[in-house]
Amino acid sequence: MTQTYTFRDTITGAIIEKELSVSSYDAFKKANPNLERYFDSVPALSFNGRSFGGLDAQTDDTFKERLAKIGDKFPGSPLADRYSKKVSIKASKTKEVFKKHIKKFQDQKRDRLGR
């Protein structure tokens, strides 16, 4: 059984699709070190501003822990804001100050434009 994998050539930037079996994937990667996995679409989760499609009520703690690990890899993302637990005090204070200044800048811009 084969699966379609999408790769990006790190030299040319070309996107390549290959049908490979799971067992031949590792051999293909070793033979083509200039190709890296490329994901052109996002998972089918809808973000409603607070959570991903009601995942909080429907998922177990194992999946939430996995989401927290993904959020740790992408700080500042909505996923990290919701599930990540690895935030130092300094980082959280810095984020608060950053948000405050962004809001202040947006308010000043809005006032200058007369909106």
C-alpha positions in Angstrom: 0.0 0.0 0.0 1.4 3.3 -1.0 0.9 6.8 0.3 1.5 10.1 -1.5 4.2 12.2 0.1 5.0 15.8 -0.8 8.6 17.0 -0.8 10.3 20.3 -1.4 13.7 20.4 -3.0 16.0 22.5 -0.8 18.2 23.4 -3.8 15.6 24.4 -6.4 12.5 24.9 -4.2 10.5 22.7 -6.5 7.6 20.8 -5.0 7.6 17.0 -5.8 4.9 14.4 -5.1 6.0 10.8 -4.7 4.0 7.6 -4.1 6.0 5.5 -1.6 5.3 2.6 0.7 6.0 3.2 4.3 8.8 0.8 4.2 10.5 2.5 1.2 10.2 6.0 2.7 13.4 5.8 4.7 15.5 4.5 1.8 14.1 7.3 -0.4 15.0 9.9 2.1 18.6 8.6 2.4 19.0 8.5 -1.4 17.6 12.1 -1.7 19.0 14.2 1.1 18.1 17.4 -0.7 14.3 16.7 -0.3 12.4 17.6 2.8 8.8 16.9 3.7 6.5 19.6 2.6 3.0 20.2 4.0 0.8 22.3 1.8 -2.3 22.1 3.8 -3.3 22.4 7.4 -5.1 19.8 9.5 -8.9 19.9 9.3 -9.3 21.6 12.6 -11.4 24.7 12.8 -10.3 27.5 15.2 -13.1 29.5 16.6 -11.1 32.0 18.6 -10.8 30.0 21.8 -10.3 26.3 20.9 -9.9 24.0 17.9 -13.4 22.8 17.0 -14.5 21.9 20.5 -11.4 19.7 21.2 -11.4 20.6 24.9 -14.6 18.8 25.6 -14.0 15.8 23.3 -10.3 14.9 23.7 -8.4 13.1 26.4 -5.4 14.4 28.2 -2.9 12.5 25.9 -3.9 14.5 22.9 -3.9 17.8 24.8 -0.4 17.0 25.9 0.6 16.5 22.3 -1.0 19.8 21.4 1.0 21.4 24.2 4.2 20.0 22.8 3.4 21.3 19.3 2.6 24.7 20.9 6.0 24.7 22.6 7.6 24.4 19.2 5.6 27.3 17.8 5.5 30.0 20.5 3.1 32.9 19.8 0.7 30.7 17.8 -2.9 30.3 18.8 -2.2 26.7 19.6 0.6 27.7 22.0 -1.5 30.4 23.6 -4.2 27.8 24.3 -2.3 24.6 25.2 1.4 25.4 25.9 2.5 25.3 29.5 6.2 26.2 29.0 6.2 29.9 29.5 8.7 31.6 31.8 7.6 34.6 33.8 10.0 36.8 31.7 8.4 35.6 28.5 4.9 36.1 29.7 5.7 39.7 30.9 7.4 40.5 27.6 4.4 39.2 25.7 2.1 41.4 27.8 4.2 44.5 27.2 4.4 43.7 23.5 0.6 43.4 23.3 0.2 46.6 25.1 2.4 48.5 22.7 0.7 46.9 19.7 -2.6 48.1 21.0 -1.3 51.5 21.7 0.2 51.7 18.2 -3.1 50.6 16.6 -5.1 53.1 18.6 -2.7 56.0 17.5 -2.9 54.9 13.9 -6.7 54.7 14.1 -6.8 58.3 15.6 -4.6 59.6 12.9 -6.8 58.2 10.2 -9.9 59.6 11.9 -11.7 56.3 12.4 
